Amino acid sequence: MEVDNTEKNITGEDDESKIIYRGWKVMPFIIGNETFEKLGIVGSSSNLVIYLTTVFNMKSITAATVVNIFGGTSNFGTIVAAFLCDSYFGRYKTLSFAMIACFLGSVAMDLTAVINQLHPAKCGKEIGSVCKGASIGQIMFLAGAMVLLVIGAGGIRPCNLPFGADQFNPETKEGKRGVDSFFNWYFFTFTFAQMVSLTLIVYVQSNVSWSIGLAIPAILMLLGCIIFFAGSKLYVKVKASGSPIHSITRVIVVAIKKRRLKLIGSSSEGLYSYIAKEFKNSKLSHTDQFRFLDKAAIQTPDDKLNIDGSPADLWKLCSMQQVEEVKCVIRVLPVWLSAALFYLAYIQQTTYTIFQSLQSDRRLGSGSFQIPGGSYMVFLMLGMTIFIPIYDRVLVPFLRKYTGRDGGITQLQRVGAGLFLCITSMLVSAAVEQHRRTVALTRPTLGVAPRKGAISSMSGMWLIPQLVLMGIGDALAGVGQMEFYYKQFPENMRSLAGSLYYCGIGLSSYLSSFLLSAVHDITEGSSAGNWLPEDLNKGRLEYFYYFVAGMMTLNFAYFLLVSHWYRYKDVVAKDKDMDKSSNEVDKVSV
């Protein structure tokens, strides 16, 4: 691991400080912080659905809805963080503020368990016992803790990955390959941290004490902050260069203003081309898609220029480069919509699979030890954690021999494979739930789950295949999406690219909340009965899983369609030479 001593002036001014890309040298600080930060966030939120039902006495459907809204809001908050990051603060300052907010949120969440006045009295274990709900004040304090976690997660998620990628020199092949490998190992440590949270921390929360179990994430968040700030003097800190949203808006507005003008031919002939001296993005080749946007680069006699060749009025004339950057964003959106819906199915595995486990035999062997319901998610993470190194070290080199691509396959092919496994996981989930329910109704049960129903004698280990399949699917679709957005967006929009990924998860979270409420309300009065009651033995959860699998099948067909239409970002000769093996072949679709 050698330090890249290439020095580059980030703004083009002679008196600016030089950049030294340290690459993997600073990864212990960045990945170390990411590990502890994820241990903290996941430790505070992964068992949230159980915490809300057992400590705050919420119904299962209410707790699942709250968790979905919490997840959706924290993910949509990334778009705000990305805007502030790109426009004003830069990634380093945004990350610093977000991590402190996350730490305070973890402390506040722990206080809801430590102080008796901040949560309602415990419910009785008998069926039919009356539970006292949380007061307005208790709900407000809980909401405040969750808001701090939303601010923290919203700021960290779109910036952490691009900040790590900033540490590699984008002008060398070693730097580009370092970024590719960084994506995989970043997600590896991310899932490792989640595994620890879903086993050790969840076990402490469920079997020892919620007070201690929620204090551990707060301590880990503090360690993450210390590790991150310890490497402060070594980082490449890219300054804010203005929000790309402004540039996108200008191109669209100018194109509308000039909608009546006619383009000359089908090439870039006659289009205004200007690249500022300090411009840092890769220069893009002209494309024929979304030709109406090219009108923003038509120079008329009324469009005046400055001495350096730049437009005198930015709201009257845009360069061809600016237009092509907007095309990159618009071209990604149809793919984003389809790829994001992967998490609609993923979310079901993180909520209702937990409820399935509570009404299954969670014992290990003949002993009395039971796997906590929230810890079943570790099998999802385990599938992802084991698969990522195999993919990075075995499958990619193998596929590279046959395709000639640095990544083995295109990013969209990787996402498509993940979407297919997502469908398979939901079908397996439906079959397992049908078996669990049948066993519960036809064979002796193992007692009664508090506030739910009879515990099926089916082993909880039957839930593992669906979780592992979804974990491998996430290793393909999740990592593939993040890499796809990062590489297909212009360099100054990478925080926006990171937020787009998380906004997709947020969209799926909100859609999941709507879907759960709609299915619950529609089926509650039907002759077949409620699909999603408190007692799963009286419901038809497998029907809901089949329904989601059907939605994912339609979405997969749509994904294949838009992937065939999509054209990868193409750069001019200088950048092609640096990344010939990836960009040139990636101009074809999936």
Buried (B, 14 or more C-beta within 10 A) or exposed (E): EEEBEEEBEBEEEEEEEEBBBBBBBBBEBBBBBBBBBBBBBBBBBBBBBBBBBBBBBBBBBBBBBBBBBBBBBBBBBBBBBBBBBBBEBBBBBBBBBBBBBBBBBBBBBBBBBBEEEBBBEEBEEEEEEEBEEBEEEBEEBBEBBBBBBBBBBBBBBBBBBBBBBBBBBBBBBEBBBBBBBBBBBBBBBBBBBBBBBBBBBBBBBBEEEBBBBBBBBBBBBBBBBEBBEEBEEBBBBBEBBEBBBEBBEBBBBBBEBBEEEEBEEEEBEEBBEBEEEEBBBBBBBBBEEBEEBBBBBBBEEEBEBEEEEBBEEEEBBBBBBBBBBBBBBBBBEBBBBBBBBBBBBBBBBBBBBBBBBBBBBBBEEEEEEBBBBBBBBBBBBBBBBBBBEEBBEEEBEEBBEEBEBBBBBBBBBBBBBBBBBBBBBBBBBBBBBBBBBBBBEEEEBBEBBBBBBBBBBBBBBBBBBBBBBBBBBBBBBBBBBBBBBBBBBBBBBBBBBBBBBBBBBBBBBBBBBEBBBEBBEEBEEEEEEBBBBBBBBBBBBBBBBBBBBEBBBEBBEBBBEBBEEBBBBBBEEEBBEBBEBBBBBBEEBB
